[in-house]
């Protein structure tokens, strides 16, 4: 992902705060064991816990052999985005139709080392963290090995802990609210725009 210096996140807190305020839903890309075939791409929810991504998937998912062989995977998250028409980017005093269209978006990509979690206690930790993340108000049963309703379902899933090597961040605007986007973009444009 191309990230110009003027597009880069100011610090780690900026992208973490944005991620906490948006859906933790992304696309996991895993290299195919057959290099002549396309990578596997999985849409999924995830939880960011410190420097780890927590994921669970159904045991019958065809990704497992590929994931086990992978030394790195990539999770891409795209939040706010917009097509910017030509007339928004036209040079002052010039014809609107001579402007160059572009896209503005907020995105974070994580490159991670995956570890597959098959032990029941490890899966319970992942599920409990995800329920706390996605359903903080509660309203769900306790996740515990051997206890209904989730205990019997643990056999049907596998977990993944992704140790984040580094995030790639491209924020769209500061502040991260719609009211500040256009003024921020004008203020952050390089002189050549």
C-alpha positions as protocol buffer text, in pm:
chain_id: "A"
residue {
  index: 1
  type: UNK
  ca { x: 0 y: 0 z: 0 }
}
residue {
  index: 2
  type: UNK
  ca { x: 143 y: 337 z: -100 }
}
residue {
  index: 3
  type: UNK
  ca { x: 170 y: 573 z: 196 }
}
residue {
  index: 4
  type: UNK
  ca { x: 311 y: 919 z: 131 }
}
residue {
  index: 5
  type: UNK
  ca { x: 465 y: 1098 z: 432 }
}
residue {
  index: 6
  type: UNK
  ca { x: 173 y: 1342 z: 442 }
}
residue {
  index: 7
  type: UNK
  ca { x: -69 y: 1048 z: 454 }
}
residue {
  index: 8
  type: UNK
  ca { x: 107 y: 855 z: 731 }
}
residue {
  index: 9
  type: UNK
  ca { x: -39 y: 815 z: 1077 }
}
residue {
  index: 10
  type: UNK
  ca { x: 101 y: 1057 z: 1330 }
}
residue {
  index: 11
  type: UNK
  ca { x: 148 y: 783 z: 1591 }
}
residue {
  index: 12
  type: UNK
  ca { x: 25 y: 441 z: 1704 }
}
residue {
  index: 13
  type: UNK
  ca { x: -250 y: 591 z: 1919 }
}
residue {
  index: 14
  type: UNK
  ca { x: -412 y: 750 z: 1613 }
}
residue {
  index: 15
  type: UNK
  ca { x: -474 y: 425 z: 1424 }
}
residue {
  index: 16
  type: UNK
  ca { x: -557 y: 228 z: 1740 }
}
residue {
  index: 17
  type: UNK
  ca { x: -823 y: 485 z: 1836 }
}
residue {
  index: 18
  type: UNK
  ca { x: -965 y: 475 z: 1483 }
}
residue {
  index: 19
  type: UNK
  ca { x: -973 y: 96 z: 1482 }
}
residue {
  index: 20
  type: UNK
  ca { x: -1148 y: 92 z: 1820 }
}
residue {
  index: 21
  type: UNK
  ca { x: -1419 y: 322 z: 1681 }
}
residue {
  index: 22
  type: UNK
  ca { x: -1487 y: 127 z: 1363 }
}
residue {
  index: 23
  type: UNK
  ca { x: -1586 y: -228 z: 1276 }
}
residue {
  index: 24
  type: UNK
  ca { x: -1311 y: -478 z: 1339 }
}
residue {
  index: 25
  type: UNK
  ca { x: -1383 y: -656 z: 1015 }
}
residue {
  index: 26
  type: UNK
  ca { x: -1121 y: -716 z: 752 }
}
residue {
  index: 27
  type: UNK
  ca { x: -984 y: -939 z: 482 }
}
residue {
  index: 28
  type: UNK
  ca { x: -721 y: -1200 z: 575 }
}
residue {
  index: 29
  type: UNK
  ca { x: -488 y: -1289 z: 288 }
}
residue {
  index: 30
  type: UNK
  ca { x: -294 y: -1616 z: 309 }
}
residue {
  index: 31
  type: UNK
  ca { x: -50 y: -1743 z: 46 }
}
residue {
  index: 32
  type: UNK
  ca { x: -166 y: -2051 z: -142 }
}
residue {
  index: 33
  type: UNK
  ca { x: 45 y: -2364 z: -100 }
}
residue {
  index: 34
  type: UNK
  ca { x: 32 y: -2390 z: -479 }
}
residue {
  index: 35
  type: UNK
  ca { x: 225 y: -2086 z: -604 }
}
residue {
  index: 36
  type: UNK
  ca { x: 40 y: -2103 z: -938 }
}
residue {
  index: 37
  type: UNK
  ca { x: -292 y: -2040 z: -762 }
}
residue {
  index: 38
  type: UNK
  ca { x: -430 y: -1719 z: -614 }
}
residue {
  index: 39
  type: UNK
  ca { x: -392 y: -1647 z: -242 }
}
residue {
  index: 40
  type: UNK
  ca { x: -679 y: -1739 z: -13 }
}
residue {
  index: 41
  type: UNK
  ca { x: -878 y: -1435 z: 102 }
}
residue {
  index: 42
  type: UNK
  ca { x: -1114 y: -1457 z: 399 }
}
residue {
  index: 43
  type: UNK
  ca { x: -1352 y: -1185 z: 521 }
}
residue {
  index: 44
  type: UNK
  ca { x: -1367 y: -1203 z: 901 }
}
residue {
  index: 45
  type: UNK
  ca { x: -1405 y: -1027 z: 1235 }
}
residue {
  index: 46
  type: UNK
  ca { x: -1094 y: -994 z: 1449 }
}
residue {
  index: 47
  type: UNK
  ca { x: -996 y: -856 z: 1786 }
}
residue {
  index: 48
  type: UNK
  ca { x: -681 y: -652 z: 1842 }
}
residue {
  index: 49
  type: UNK
  ca { x: -537 y: -747 z: 2183 }
}
residue {
  index: 50
  type: UNK
  ca { x: -216 y: -556 z: 2244 }
}
residue {
  index: 51
  type: UNK
  ca { x: 7 y: -652 z: 1952 }
}
residue {
  index: 52
  type: UNK
  ca { x: -189 y: -964 z: 1863 }
}
residue {
  index: 53
  type: UNK
  ca { x: -481 y: -1025 z: 1631 }
}
residue {
  index: 54
  type: UNK
  ca { x: -728 y: -1282 z: 1762 }
}
residue {
  index: 55
  type: UNK
  ca { x: -937 y: -1476 z: 1511 }
}
residue {
  index: 56
  type: UNK
  ca { x: -1145 y: -1791 z: 1509 }
}
residue {
  index: 57
  type: UNK
  ca { x: -1268 y: -1984 z: 1207 }
}
residue {
  index: 58
  type: UNK
  ca { x: -1469 y: -2297 z: 1145 }
}
residue {
  index: 59
  type: UNK
  ca { x: -1263 y: -2617 z: 1153 }
}
residue {
  index: 60
  type: UNK
  ca { x: -1381 y: -2724 z: 800 }
}
residue {
  index: 61
  type: UNK
  ca { x: -1245 y: -2399 z: 648 }
}
residue {
  index: 62
  type: UNK
  ca { x: -1008 y: -2487 z: 360 }
}
residue {
  index: 63
  type: UNK
  ca { x: -752 y: -2226 z: 474 }
}
residue {
  index: 64
  type: UNK
  ca { x: -592 y: -2432 z: 753 }
}
residue {
  index: 65
  type: UNK
  ca { x: -317 y: -2613 z: 559 }
}
residue {
  index: 66
  type: UNK
  ca { x: -220 y: -2285 z: 390 }
}
residue {
  index: 67
  type: UNK
  ca { x: -226 y: -2096 z: 719 }
}
residue {
  index: 68
  type: UNK
  ca { x: -14 y: -2360 z: 894 }
}
residue {
  index: 69
  type: UNK
  ca { x: 253 y: -2327 z: 624 }
}
residue {
  index: 70
  type: UNK
  ca { x: 250 y: -1946 z: 625 }
}
residue {
  index: 71
  type: UNK
  ca { x: 524 y: -1755 z: 803 }
}
residue {
  index: 72
  type: UNK
  ca { x: 334 y: -1429 z: 742 }
}
residue {
  index: 73
  type: UNK
  ca { x: -23 y: -1333 z: 662 }
}
residue {
  index: 74
  type: UNK
  ca { x: -182 y: -995 z: 595 }
}
residue {
  index: 75
  type: UNK
  ca { x: -505 y: -857 z: 738 }
}
residue {
  index: 76
  type: UNK
  ca { x: -644 y: -551 z: 560 }
}
residue {
  index: 77
  type: UNK
  ca { x: -904 y: -324 z: 722 }
}
residue {
  index: 78
  type: UNK
  ca { x: -1066 y: -42 z: 525 }
}
residue {
  index: 79
  type: UNK
  ca { x: -1279 y: 216 z: 699 }
}
residue {
  index: 80
  type: UNK
  ca { x: -1391 y: 551 z: 567 }
}
residue {
  index: 81
  type: UNK
  ca { x: -1345 y: 595 z: 195 }
}
residue {
  index: 82
  type: UNK
  ca { x: -1454 y: 830 z: -81 }
}
residue {
  index: 83
  type: UNK
  ca { x: -1406 y: 885 z: -452 }
}
residue {
  index: 84
  type: UNK
  ca { x: -1274 y: 1238 z: -504 }
}
residue {
  index: 85
  type: UNK
  ca { x: -1399 y: 1383 z: -835 }
}
residue {
  index: 86
  type: UNK
  ca { x: -1194 y: 1589 z: -1077 }
}
residue {
  index: 87
  type: UNK
  ca { x: -1353 y: 1922 z: -981 }
}
residue {
  index: 88
  type: UNK
  ca { x: -1243 y: 1880 z: -616 }
}
residue {
  index: 89
  type: UNK
  ca { x: -881 y: 1856 z: -726 }
}
residue {
  index: 90
  type: UNK
  ca { x: -868 y: 2113 z: -1004 }
}
residue {
  index: 91
  type: UNK
  ca { x: -597 y: 2377 z: -985 }
}
residue {
  index: 92
  type: UNK
  ca { x: -716 y: 2717 z: -867 }
}
residue {
  index: 93
  type: UNK
  ca { x: -829 y: 2923 z: -1167 }
}
residue {
  index: 94
  type: UNK
  ca { x: -816 y: 2623 z: -1402 }
}
residue {
  index: 95
  type: UNK
  ca { x: -1101 y: 2424 z: -1556 }
}
residue {
  index: 96
  type: UNK
  ca { x: -1268 y: 2182 z: -1314 }
}
residue {
  index: 97
  type: UNK
  ca { x: -1253 y: 1899 z: -1566 }
}
residue {
  index: 98
  type: UNK
  ca { x: -870 y: 1917 z: -1570 }
}
residue {
  index: 99
  type: UNK
  ca { x: -848 y: 1799 z: -1209 }
}
residue {
  index: 100
  type: UNK
  ca { x: -718 y: 1452 z: -1136 }
}
residue {
  index: 101
  type: UNK
  ca { x: -963 y: 1220 z: -958 }
}
residue {
  index: 102
  type: UNK
  ca { x: -843 y: 1003 z: -672 }
}
residue {
  index: 103
  type: UNK
  ca { x: -960 y: 803 z: -373 }
}
residue {
  index: 104
  type: UNK
  ca { x: -919 y: 897 z: -8 }
}
residue {
  index: 105
  type: UNK
  ca { x: -951 y: 623 z: 250 }
}
residue {
  index: 106
  type: UNK
  ca { x: -852 y: 512 z: 596 }
}
residue {
  index: 107
  type: UNK
  ca { x: -687 y: 171 z: 607 }
}
residue {
  index: 108
  type: UNK
  ca { x: -472 y: -40 z: 830 }
}
residue {
  index: 109
  type: UNK
  ca { x: -290 y: -350 z: 712 }
}
residue {
  index: 110
  type: UNK
  ca { x: -131 y: -588 z: 958 }
}
residue {
  index: 111
  type: UNK
  ca { x: 149 y: -824 z: 863 }
}
residue {
  index: 112
  type: UNK
  ca { x: 146 y: -1103 z: 1122 }
}
residue {
  index: 113
  type: UNK
  ca { x: 302 y: -1436 z: 1209 }
}
residue {
  index: 114
  type: UNK
  ca { x: 9 y: -1676 z: 1261 }
}
residue {
  index: 115
  type: UNK
  ca { x: -8 y: -1937 z: 1534 }
}
residue {
  index: 116
  type: UNK
  ca { x: -293 y: -2185 z: 1515 }
}
residue {
  index: 117
  type: UNK
  ca { x: -468 y: -2252 z: 1845 }
}
residue {
  index: 118
  type: UNK
  ca { x: -629 y: -2593 z: 1890 }
}
residue {
  index: 119
  type: UNK
  ca { x: -624 y: -2642 z: 2266 }
}
residue {
  index: 120
  type: UNK
  ca { x: -965 y: -2580 z: 2425 }
}
residue {
  index: 121
  type: UNK
  ca { x: -837 y: -2330 z: 2686 }
}
residue {
  index: 122
  type: UNK
  ca { x: -663 y: -2127 z: 2416 }
}
residue {
  index: 123
  type: UNK
  ca { x: -982 y: -2117 z: 2209 }
}
residue {
  index: 124
  type: UNK
  ca { x: -1178 y: -2010 z: 2516 }
}
residue {
  index: 125
  type: UNK
  ca { x: -935 y: -1719 z: 2566 }
}
residue {
  index: 126
  type: UNK
  ca { x: -985 y: -1606 z: 2206 }
}
residue {
  index: 127
  type: UNK
  ca { x: -1365 y: -1638 z: 2216 }
}
residue {
  index: 128
  type: UNK
  ca { x: -1390 y: -1460 z: 2552 }
}
residue {
  index: 129
  type: UNK
  ca { x: -1175 y: -1173 z: 2421 }
}
residue {
  index: 130
  type: UNK
  ca { x: -1384 y: -1146 z: 2106 }
}
residue {
  index: 131
  type: UNK
  ca { x: -1714 y: -1148 z: 2296 }
}
residue {
  index: 132
  type: UNK
  ca { x: -1579 y: -879 z: 2528 }
}
residue {
  index: 133
  type: UNK
  ca { x: -1470 y: -676 z: 2223 }
}
residue {
  index: 134
  type: UNK
  ca { x: -1782 y: -713 z: 2008 }
}
residue {
  index: 135
  type: UNK
  ca { x: -2045 y: -747 z: 2278 }
}
residue {
  index: 136
  type: UNK
  ca { x: -1912 y: -548 z: 2575 }
}
residue {
  index: 137
  type: UNK
  ca { x: -2261 y: -499 z: 2714 }
}
residue {
  index: 138
  type: UNK
  ca { x: -2275 y: -872 z: 2790 }
}
residue {
  index: 139
  type: UNK
  ca { x: -2589 y: -1068 z: 2709 }
}
residue {
  index: 140
  type: UNK
  ca { x: -2393 y: -1386 z: 2635 }
}
residue {
  index: 141
  type: UNK
  ca { x: -2311 y: -1700 z: 2832 }
}
residue {
  index: 142
  type: UNK
  ca { x: -1969 y: -1755 z: 2984 }
}
residue {
  index: 143
  type: UNK
  ca { x: -1726 y: -1931 z: 2753 }
}
residue {
  index: 144
  type: UNK
  ca { x: -1571 y: -2226 z: 2935 }
}
residue {
  index: 145
  type: UNK
  ca { x: -1441 y: -2570 z: 2843 }
}
residue {
  index: 146
  type: UNK
  ca { x: -1708 y: -2833 z: 2901 }
}
residue {
  index: 147
  type: UNK
  ca { x: -1982 y: -2586 z: 2990 }
}
residue {
  index: 148
  type: UNK
  ca { x: -2292 y: -2515 z: 2786 }
}
residue {
  index: 149
  type: UNK
  ca { x: -2357 y: -2360 z: 2548 }
}
residue {
  index: 150
  type: UNK
  ca { x: -2014 y: -2288 z: 2399 }
}
residue {
  index: 151
  type: UNK
  ca { x: -1808 y: -2571 z: 2551 }
}
residue {
  index: 152
  type: UNK
  ca { x: -1946 y: -2835 z: 2316 }
}
residue {
  index: 153
  type: UNK
  ca { x: -1892 y: -2607 z: 2015 }
}
residue {
  index: 154
  type: UNK
  ca { x: -1518 y: -2563 z: 2071 }
}
residue {
  index: 155
  type: UNK
  ca { x: -1445 y: -2876 z: 1864 }
}
residue {
  index: 156
  type: UNK
  ca { x: -1595 y: -2704 z: 1558 }
}
residue {
  index: 157
  type: UNK
  ca { x: -1352 y: -2411 z: 1552 }
}
residue {
  index: 158
  type: UNK
  ca { x: -982 y: -2335 z: 1552 }
}
residue {
  index: 159
  type: UNK
  ca { x: -824 y: -2016 z: 1673 }
}
residue {
  index: 160
  type: UNK
  ca { x: -547 y: -1799 z: 1533 }
}
residue {
  index: 161
  type: UNK
  ca { x: -319 y: -1565 z: 1721 }
}
residue {
  index: 162
  type: UNK
  ca { x: -146 y: -1331 z: 1481 }
}
residue {
  index: 163
  type: UNK
  ca { x: 169 y: -1177 z: 1624 }
}
residue {
  index: 164
  type: UNK
  ca { x: 184 y: -838 z: 1451 }
}
residue {
  index: 165
  type: UNK
  ca { x: 516 y: -765 z: 1286 }
}
residue {
  index: 166
  type: UNK
  ca { x: 412 y: -419 z: 1174 }
}
residue {
  index: 167
  type: UNK
  ca { x: 99 y: -230 z: 1074 }
}
residue {
  index: 168
  type: UNK
  ca { x: 77 y: -26 z: 754 }
}
residue {
  index: 169
  type: UNK
  ca { x: -148 y: 271 z: 812 }
}
residue {
  index: 170
  type: UNK
  ca { x: -308 y: 523 z: 581 }
}
residue {
  index: 171
  type: UNK
  ca { x: -545 y: 756 z: 766 }
}
residue {
  index: 172
  type: UNK
  ca { x: -798 y: 952 z: 569 }
}
residue {
  index: 173
  type: UNK
  ca { x: -845 y: 1256 z: 780 }
}
residue {
  index: 174
  type: UNK
  ca { x: -789 y: 1429 z: 1108 }
}
residue {
  index: 175
  type: UNK
  ca { x: -993 y: 1445 z: 1309 }
}
residue {
  index: 176
  type: UNK
  ca { x: -1140 y: 1107 z: 1214 }
}
residue {
  index: 177
  type: UNK
  ca { x: -1489 y: 1256 z: 1192 }
}
residue {
  index: 178
  type: UNK
  ca { x: -1670 y: 1359 z: 877 }
}
residue {
  index: 179
  type: UNK
  ca { x: -1681 y: 1724 z: 986 }
}
residue {
  index: 180
  type: UNK
  ca { x: -1303 y: 1760 z: 979 }
}
residue {
  index: 181
  type: UNK
  ca { x: -1211 y: 1566 z: 666 }
}
residue {
  index: 182
  type: UNK
  ca { x: -1218 y: 1829 z: 394 }
}
residue {
  index: 183
  type: UNK
  ca { x: -1039 y: 2095 z: 598 }
}
residue {
  index: 184
  type: UNK
  ca { x: -778 y: 1843 z: 707 }
}
residue {
  index: 185
  type: UNK
  ca { x: -724 y: 1729 z: 349 }
}
residue {
  index: 186
  type: UNK
  ca { x: -672 y: 2086 z: 231 }
}
residue {
  index: 187
  type: UNK
  ca { x: -423 y: 2146 z: 510 }
}
residue {
  index: 188
  type: UNK
  ca { x: -227 y: 1826 z: 449 }
}
residue {
  index: 189
  type: UNK
  ca { x: -194 y: 1842 z: 70 }
}
residue {
  index: 190
  type: UNK
  ca { x: 160 y: 1875 z: -59 }
}
residue {
  index: 191
  type: UNK
  ca { x: 242 y: 2202 z: -228 }
}
residue {
  index: 192
  type: UNK
  ca { x: 226 y: 2043 z: -573 }
}
residue {
  index: 193
  type: UNK
  ca { x: -148 y: 1964 z: -544 }
}
